[in-house]
Amino acid sequence: FAITEARILGAAPETTAQLTAQLDGLLPASALPLDLATLRTSLEARPPVQDVTLARDTAATLTIAVTERVPTALWREGDTLHLIGADGAVIREAAARSDRPDLPLLLGTGAEAHVPQALSLMAAAAPFNPNVVALSRVGERRWTLHLADGRDILLPETDPLAALRHGLALHATGELLDRDITLLALRAPGQPI
């Protein structure tokens, strides 16, 4: 009933090293007292890990199949840049913005808790891409869209997606953002400022 080694599948080298370090001292062990549910929970507590499947084979090996979180956005909190998943979970720190230019940049306290909303706003802002630089969470309640030319689009706390679509419609019909403006406030329904 001895488990003498663990084989980790599907994880990046950095994650494999973290999980191996966590298992260090645990193996070799008897399979009888080993609580696989608790082990699974502790392995899934690692930030990069989304899901773990454990299986013991007949050769005294514990196979750990790992599904890692997929980075969905970059989130800057103070001076620290994090890769985060769709659920807002921090996967790991990122060295620089230039390492992942393909991911949207979210700024501000609480931004990581609203990743799905941020992604829908970034998708709606596609007519501005690649002019969209970042999306800031302001006061942990509303968003500001930052454009590459330094202009900002302020969105309301309630239904920011509808407000952004309204602003895009105004731009499409009246070339609103082609004018000499530095800020577009869409916080009051039907009253862009």
KAQUI-V640262 format. One line per field, one symbol per residue. phi: phi as a letter, one per 20 degrees, with the letter a starting at -180 (. if undefined). psi: psi as a letter, one per 20 degrees, with the letter a starting at -180 (. if undefined). A space follows every 50 residues. Layout:
phi->???
psi->???
//
This chain:
phi->.fddbcdddndfgffgffffffefnedfbeffefeffffgffffffgfee bccdbdefemdeededdefefdbdcedmedddecefenffeafdfbgffc ffdfddcofnffecfgffffffffeggefeffeacdedmlbbdcedefen ecdedffelfffffffffffffeclgeeeecdbcedfegmcfc
psi->jqohrqppqjqqgggggghghhipihqqrphgionhggggghhiipgipg qppppprikkpopoppoqqpphrpppocjppqpqrhjippgrqqgqhihm iiqqppqqpihiikgggghhghghjhhiqkipgrppppkkhrqpppqhji qqopqrhpmhgggghghhggghhjlgjirmqipookhppjmq.
//
